[in-house]
């Protein structure tokens, strides 16, 4: 894991994408879904942008909190 102060905007976006993929995978595993095809369609375009933006906001809030400690 990178120290909080080493995250760039690109790193934050990459982490947000990883979070989206991890969330979709967890849902698929719990539901017994064998293919990620629907997730790929569902999280494309605007939906992907919106979810990743929320993850980016959360990540930045965590980084600000870590910076203050």
DRENVOKOL-219858 format. One record per residue: residue in one letter; x, y, z of N, C-alpha, C, O in turn. Coordinates in nm, 4 decimals, always signed. Layout:
<sites>
residuo a; n_u X; n_v Y; n_w Z; ca_u X; ca_v Y; ca_w Z; c_u X; c_v Y; c_w Z; o_u X; o_v Y; o_w Z
...
</sites>
This chain:
<sites>
residuo x; n_u +0.0845; n_v -0.1172; n_w +0.0000; ca_u +0.0000; ca_v +0.0000; ca_w +0.0000; c_u +0.0890; c_v +0.1234; c_w +0.0000; o_u +0.1892; o_v +0.1298; o_w +0.0713
residuo x; n_u +0.0506; n_v +0.2212; n_w -0.0812; ca_u +0.1264; ca_v +0.3453; ca_w -0.0872; c_u +0.0952; c_v +0.4329; c_w +0.0334; o_u -0.0179; o_v +0.4344; o_w +0.0820
residuo x; n_u +0.1948; n_v +0.5055; n_w +0.0812; ca_u +0.1649; ca_v +0.6061; ca_w +0.1834; c_u +0.0699; c_v +0.7115; c_w +0.1255; o_u +0.0745; o_v +0.7401; o_w +0.0059
residuo x; n_u -0.0138; n_v +0.7677; n_w +0.2081; ca_u -0.1170; ca_v +0.8601; ca_w +0.1614; c_u -0.0607; c_v +0.9762; c_w +0.0811; o_u -0.1260; o_v +1.0220; o_w -0.0127
residuo x; n_u +0.0562; n_v +1.0246; n_w +0.1139; ca_u +0.1108; ca_v +1.1431; ca_w +0.0477; c_u +0.1668; c_v +1.1143; c_w -0.0918; o_u +0.2079; o_v +1.2069; o_w -0.1617
residuo x; n_u +0.1690; n_v +0.9888; n_w -0.1325; ca_u +0.2220; ca_v +0.9544; ca_w -0.2648; c_u +0.1137; c_v +0.9411; c_w -0.3714; o_u +0.1454; o_v +0.9091; o_w -0.4860
residuo x; n_u -0.0122; n_v +0.9644; n_w -0.3378; ca_u -0.1194; ca_v +0.9484; ca_w -0.4357; c_u -0.1346; c_v +1.0722; c_w -0.5218; o_u -0.1560; o_v +1.1824; o_w -0.4712
residuo x; n_u -0.1232; n_v +1.0531; n_w -0.6531; ca_u -0.1458; ca_v +1.1584; ca_w -0.7508; c_u -0.2911; c_v +1.1484; c_w -0.7977; o_u -0.3619; o_v +1.0543; o_w -0.7615
residuo x; n_u -0.3350; n_v +1.2447; n_w -0.8776; ca_u -0.4704; ca_v +1.2373; ca_w -0.9335; c_u -0.4878; c_v +1.1092; c_w -1.0145; o_u -0.5925; o_v +1.0448; o_w -1.0090
residuo x; n_u -0.3844; n_v +1.0733; n_w -1.0892; ca_u -0.3894; ca_v +0.9499; ca_w -1.1689; c_u -0.3992; c_v +0.8274; c_w -1.0774; o_u -0.4734; o_v +0.7335; o_w -1.1062
residuo x; n_u -0.3247; n_v +0.8291; n_w -0.9684; ca_u -0.3292; ca_v +0.7192; ca_w -0.8732; c_u -0.4650; c_v +0.7076; c_w -0.8054; o_u -0.5133; o_v +0.5973; o_w -0.7797
residuo x; n_u -0.5260; n_v +0.8219; n_w -0.7767; ca_u -0.6593; ca_v +0.8226; ca_w -0.7163; c_u -0.7613; c_v +0.7647; c_w -0.8134; o_u -0.8464; o_v +0.6850; o_w -0.7740
residuo x; n_u -0.7532; n_v +0.8040; n_w -0.9392; ca_u -0.8453; ca_v +0.7515; ca_w -1.0400; c_u -0.8266; c_v +0.6011; c_w -1.0588; o_u -0.9237; o_v +0.5276; o_w -1.0765
residuo x; n_u -0.7035; n_v +0.5566; n_w -1.0550; ca_u -0.6752; ca_v +0.4139; ca_w -1.0679; c_u -0.7317; c_v +0.3367; c_w -0.9482; o_u -0.7891; o_v +0.2290; o_w -0.9646
residuo x; n_u -0.7152; n_v +0.3920; n_w -0.8291; ca_u -0.7695; ca_v +0.3290; ca_w -0.7092; c_u -0.9220; c_v +0.3243; c_w -0.7149; o_u -0.9825; o_v +0.2250; o_w -0.6745
residuo x; n_u -0.9840; n_v +0.4304; n_w -0.7645; ca_u -1.1296; ca_v +0.4340; ca_w -0.7781; c_u -1.1774; c_v +0.3267; c_w -0.8762; o_u -1.2792; o_v +0.2617; o_w -0.8523
residuo x; n_u -1.1051; n_v +0.3084; n_w -0.9849; ca_u -1.1409; ca_v +0.2032; ca_w -1.0811; c_u -1.1251; c_v +0.0654; c_w -1.0174; o_u -1.2093; o_v -0.0223; o_w -1.0368
residuo x; n_u -1.0184; n_v +0.0467; n_w -0.9421; ca_u -0.9991; ca_v -0.0804; ca_w -0.8706; c_u -1.1138; c_v -0.1053; c_w -0.7723; o_u -1.1607; o_v -0.2182; o_w -0.7580
residuo x; n_u -1.1586; n_v +0.0013; n_w -0.7045; ca_u -1.2688; ca_v -0.0117; ca_w -0.6086; c_u -1.3980; c_v -0.0513; c_w -0.6788; o_u -1.4725; o_v -0.1359; o_w -0.6293
residuo x; n_u -1.4249; n_v +0.0098; n_w -0.7943; ca_u -1.5437; ca_v -0.0259; ca_w -0.8714; c_u -1.5380; c_v -0.1718; c_w -0.9143; o_u -1.6365; o_v -0.2446; o_w -0.9019
residuo x; n_u -1.4240; n_v -0.2139; n_w -0.9641; ca_u -1.4088; ca_v -0.3537; ca_w -1.0073; c_u -1.4241; c_v -0.4503; c_w -0.8900; o_u -1.4858; o_v -0.5560; o_w -0.9035
residuo x; n_u -1.3681; n_v -0.4135; n_w -0.7758; ca_u -1.3781; ca_v -0.4995; ca_w -0.6578; c_u -1.5230; c_v -0.5093; c_w -0.6095; o_u -1.5683; o_v -0.6164; o_w -0.5693
residuo x; n_u -1.5947; n_v -0.3980; n_w -0.6136; ca_u -1.7349; ca_v -0.3987; ca_w -0.5718; c_u -1.8189; c_v -0.4864; c_w -0.6649; o_u -1.9010; o_v -0.5658; o_w -0.6190
residuo x; n_u -1.7980; n_v -0.4715; n_w -0.7948; ca_u -1.8732; ca_v -0.5529; ca_w -0.8912; c_u -1.8397; c_v -0.7010; c_w -0.8734; o_u -1.9288; o_v -0.7858; o_w -0.8781
residuo x; n_u -1.7131; n_v -0.7319; n_w -0.8533; ca_u -1.6722; ca_v -0.8706; ca_w -0.8351; c_u -1.7349; c_v -0.9305; c_w -0.7094; o_u -1.7809; o_v -1.0446; o_w -0.7115
residuo x; n_u -1.7370; n_v -0.8553; n_w -0.6012; ca_u -1.7981; ca_v -0.9049; ca_w -0.4775; c_u -1.9461; c_v -0.9367; c_w -0.4997; o_u -1.9943; o_v -1.0416; o_w -0.4569
residuo x; n_u -2.0165; n_v -0.8480; n_w -0.5653; ca_u -2.1589; ca_v -0.8712; ca_w -0.5949; c_u -2.1750; c_v -0.9957; c_w -0.6808; o_u -2.2609; o_v -1.0794; o_w -0.6531
residuo x; n_u -2.0939; n_v -1.0088; n_w -0.7840; ca_u -2.1020; ca_v -1.1251; ca_w -0.8726; c_u -2.0740; c_v -1.2541; c_w -0.7966; o_u -2.1436; o_v -1.3537; o_w -0.8161
residuo x; n_u -1.9733; n_v -1.2532; n_w -0.7108; ca_u -1.9404; ca_v -1.3736; ca_w -0.6338; c_u -2.0530; c_v -1.4114; c_w -0.5391; o_u -2.0888; o_v -1.5288; o_w -0.5295
residuo x; n_u -2.1092; n_v -1.3143; n_w -0.4695; ca_u -2.2166; ca_v -1.3433; ca_w -0.3741; c_u -2.3426; c_v -1.3925; c_w -0.4430; o_u -2.4182; o_v -1.4711; o_w -0.3860
residuo x; n_u -2.3659; n_v -1.3463; n_w -0.5662; ca_u -2.4849; ca_v -1.3879; ca_w -0.6413; c_u -2.4595; c_v -1.5095; c_w -0.7287; o_u -2.5522; o_v -1.5611; o_w -0.7911
residuo x; n_u -2.3363; n_v -1.5557; n_w -0.7343; ca_u -2.3031; ca_v -1.6712; ca_w -0.8164; c_u -2.2994; c_v -1.6409; c_w -0.9655; o_u -2.3204; o_v -1.7293; o_w -1.0486
residuo x; n_u -2.2724; n_v -1.5150; n_w -0.9982; ca_u -2.2651; ca_v -1.4737; ca_w -1.1382; c_u -2.1306; c_v -1.5190; c_w -1.1945; o_u -2.0262; o_v -1.4940; o_w -1.1341
residuo x; n_u -2.1328; n_v -1.5844; n_w -1.3082; ca_u -2.0097; ca_v -1.6389; ca_w -1.3655; c_u -1.9446; c_v -1.5490; c_w -1.4694; o_u -1.8298; o_v -1.5720; o_w -1.5075
residuo x; n_u -2.0152; n_v -1.4480; n_w -1.5154; ca_u -1.9618; ca_v -1.3607; ca_w -1.6194; c_u -1.9741; c_v -1.2150; c_w -1.5751; o_u -2.0706; o_v -1.1774; o_w -1.5086
residuo x; n_u -1.8776; n_v -1.1354; n_w -1.6120; ca_u -1.8823; ca_v -0.9926; ca_w -1.5809; c_u -1.9408; c_v -0.9105; c_w -1.6934; o_u -1.9289; o_v -0.7880; o_w -1.6945
residuo x; n_u -2.0046; n_v -0.9778; n_w -1.7891; ca_u -2.0574; ca_v -0.9070; ca_w -1.9056; c_u -2.1583; c_v -0.7984; c_w -1.8690; o_u -2.1509; o_v -0.6867; o_w -1.9202
residuo x; n_u -2.2529; n_v -0.8315; n_w -1.7801; ca_u -2.3538; ca_v -0.7330; ca_w -1.7437; c_u -2.2913; c_v -0.6153; c_w -1.6709; o_u -2.3283; o_v -0.5005; o_w -1.6955
residuo x; n_u -2.1978; n_v -0.6420; n_w -1.5822; ca_u -2.1298; ca_v -0.5330; ca_w -1.5115; c_u -2.0582; c_v -0.4427; c_w -1.6112; o_u -2.0598; o_v -0.3204; o_w -1.5974
residuo x; n_u -1.9962; n_v -0.5027; n_w -1.7102; ca_u -1.9274; ca_v -0.4244; ca_w -1.8121; c_u -2.0218; c_v -0.3328; c_w -1.8880; o_u -1.9861; o_v -0.2202; o_w -1.9227
residuo x; n_u -2.1414; n_v -0.3814; n_w -1.9133; ca_u -2.2419; ca_v -0.2979; ca_w -1.9810; c_u -2.3017; c_v -0.1955; c_w -1.8854; o_u -2.3185; o_v -0.0786; o_w -1.9202
residuo x; n_u -2.3336; n_v -0.2411; n_w -1.7646; ca_u -2.3981; ca_v -0.1540; ca_w -1.6674; c_u -2.3089; c_v -0.0374; c_w -1.6285; o_u -2.3543; o_v +0.0767; o_w -1.6206
residuo x; n_u -2.1812; n_v -0.0667; n_w -1.6041; ca_u -2.0875; ca_v +0.0364; ca_w -1.5616; c_u -2.0070; c_v +0.0883; c_w -1.6795; o_u -1.8839; o_v +0.0866; o_w -1.6778
residuo x; n_u -2.0766; n_v +0.1336; n_w -1.7801; ca_u -2.0103; ca_v +0.1988; ca_w -1.8925; c_u -2.0727; c_v +0.3374; c_w -1.9085; o_u -2.1848; o_v +0.3622; o_w -1.8641
residuo x; n_u -2.0003; n_v +0.4238; n_w -1.9708; ca_u -2.0530; ca_v +0.5578; ca_w -1.9935; c_u -2.0747; c_v +0.6352; c_w -1.8656; o_u -1.9879; o_v +0.6400; o_w -1.7784
residuo x; n_u -2.1912; n_v +0.6956; n_w -1.8555; ca_u -2.2232; ca_v +0.7850; ca_w -1.7432; c_u -2.2198; c_v +0.7129; c_w -1.6078; o_u -2.1708; o_v +0.7682; o_w -1.5094
residuo x; n_u -2.2715; n_v +0.5907; n_w -1.6029; ca_u -2.2740; ca_v +0.5164; ca_w -1.4758; c_u -2.1319; c_v +0.4946; c_w -1.4242; o_u -2.1053; o_v +0.5141; o_w -1.3056
residuo x; n_u -2.0418; n_v +0.4547; n_w -1.5115; ca_u -1.9026; ca_v +0.4337; ca_w -1.4710; c_u -1.8429; c_v +0.5643; c_w -1.4179; o_u -1.7790; o_v +0.5665; o_w -1.3127
residuo x; n_u -1.8645; n_v +0.6708; n_w -1.4914; ca_u -1.8117; ca_v +0.8013; ca_w -1.4520; c_u -1.8628; c_v +0.8416; c_w -1.3138; o_u -1.7853; o_v +0.8837; o_w -1.2279
residuo x; n_u -1.9937; n_v +0.8282; n_w -1.2933; ca_u -2.0542; ca_v +0.8709; ca_w -1.1668; c_u -2.0025; c_v +0.7891; c_w -1.0480; o_u -1.9679; o_v +0.8451; o_w -0.9440
residuo x; n_u -1.9976; n_v +0.6575; n_w -1.0639; ca_u -1.9520; ca_v +0.5724; ca_w -0.9534; c_u -1.8053; c_v +0.5998; c_w -0.9230; o_u -1.7673; o_v +0.6116; o_w -0.8065
residuo x; n_u -1.7228; n_v +0.6101; n_w -1.0266; ca_u -1.5809; ca_v +0.6379; ca_w -1.0035; c_u -1.5608; c_v +0.7753; c_w -0.9403; o_u -1.4701; o_v +0.7939; o_w -0.8592
residuo x; n_u -1.6446; n_v +0.8708; n_w -0.9772; ca_u -1.6353; ca_v +1.0040; ca_w -0.9177; c_u -1.6652; c_v +0.9993; c_w -0.7681; o_u -1.5979; o_v +1.0656; o_w -0.6891
residuo x; n_u -1.7657; n_v +0.9214; n_w -0.7293; ca_u -1.7963; ca_v +0.9064; ca_w -0.5871; c_u -1.6817; c_v +0.8379; c_w -0.5134; o_u -1.6469; o_v +0.8776; o_w -0.4023
residuo x; n_u -1.6236; n_v +0.7363; n_w -0.5740; ca_u -1.5077; ca_v +0.6721; ca_w -0.5111; c_u -1.3914; c_v +0.7714; c_w -0.4995; o_u -1.3227; o_v +0.7736; o_w -0.3973
residuo x; n_u -1.3686; n_v +0.8530; n_w -0.6020; ca_u -1.2609; ca_v +0.9530; ca_w -0.5966; c_u -1.2853; c_v +1.0517; c_w -0.4824; o_u -1.1924; o_v +1.0877; o_w -0.4100
residuo x; n_u -1.4096; n_v +1.0949; n_w -0.4666; ca_u -1.4420; ca_v +1.1871; ca_w -0.3562; c_u -1.4123; c_v +1.1216; c_w -0.2217; o_u -1.3552; o_v +1.1846; o_w -0.1328
residuo x; n_u -1.4505; n_v +0.9974; n_w -0.2074; ca_u -1.4259; ca_v +0.9255; ca_w -0.0825; c_u -1.2746; c_v +0.9103; c_w -0.0576; o_u -1.2271; o_v +0.9336; o_w +0.0535
residuo x; n_u -1.2006; n_v +0.8716; n_w -0.1609; ca_u -1.0554; ca_v +0.8536; ca_w -0.1482; c_u -0.9902; c_v +0.9857; c_w -0.1065; o_u -0.9052; o_v +0.9882; o_w -0.0175
residuo x; n_u -1.0302; n_v +1.0940; n_w -0.1707; ca_u -0.9729; ca_v +1.2257; ca_w -0.1369; c_u -1.0071; c_v +1.2643; c_w +0.0068; o_u -0.9250; o_v +1.3247; o_w +0.0759
residuo x; n_u -1.1266; n_v +1.2302; n_w +0.0517; ca_u -1.1641; ca_v +1.2597; ca_w +0.1908; c_u -1.0756; c_v +1.1797; c_w +0.2866; o_u -1.0306; o_v +1.2320; o_w +0.3886
residuo x; n_u -1.0512; n_v +1.0545; n_w +0.2537; ca_u -0.9622; ca_v +0.9715; ca_w +0.3379; c_u -0.8208; c_v +1.0293; c_w +0.3395; o_u -0.7555; o_v +1.0322; o_w +0.4438
residuo x; n_u -0.7740; n_v +1.0751; n_w +0.2236; ca_u -0.6387; ca_v +1.1329; ca_w +0.2162; c_u -0.6296; c_v +1.2621; c_w +0.2966; o_u -0.5300; o_v +1.2856; o_w +0.3651
residuo x; n_u -0.7337; n_v +1.3466; n_w +0.2888; ca_u -0.7343; ca_v +1.4688; ca_w +0.3679; c_u -0.7338; c_v +1.4377; c_w +0.5169; o_u -0.6659; o_v +1.5037; o_w +0.5955
residuo x; n_u -0.8107; n_v +1.3361; n_w +0.5541; ca_u -0.8158; ca_v +1.2961; ca_w +0.6943; c_u -0.6789; c_v +1.2455; c_w +0.7406; o_u -0.6335; o_v +1.2794; o_w +0.8499
residuo x; n_u -0.6133; n_v +1.1643; n_w +0.6572; ca_u -0.4818; ca_v +1.1113; ca_w +0.6924; c_u -0.3789; c_v +1.2244; c_w +0.7027; o_u -0.2886; o_v +1.2202; o_w +0.7862
residuo x; n_u -0.3939; n_v +1.3242; n_w +0.6174; ca_u -0.3009; ca_v +1.4365; ca_w +0.6179; c_u -0.3122; c_v +1.5159; c_w +0.7475; o_u -0.2136; o_v +1.5719; o_w +0.7956
residuo x; n_u -0.4313; n_v +1.5205; n_w +0.8032; ca_u -0.4550; ca_v +1.5968; ca_w +0.9244; c_u -0.4103; c_v +1.5255; c_w +1.0510; o_u -0.4128; o_v +1.5845; o_w +1.1591
residuo x; n_u -0.3701; n_v +1.4014; n_w +1.0396; ca_u -0.3312; ca_v +1.3242; ca_w +1.1588; c_u -0.1827; c_v +1.3289; c_w +1.1816; o_u -0.1330; o_v +1.2695; o_w +1.2773
</sites>
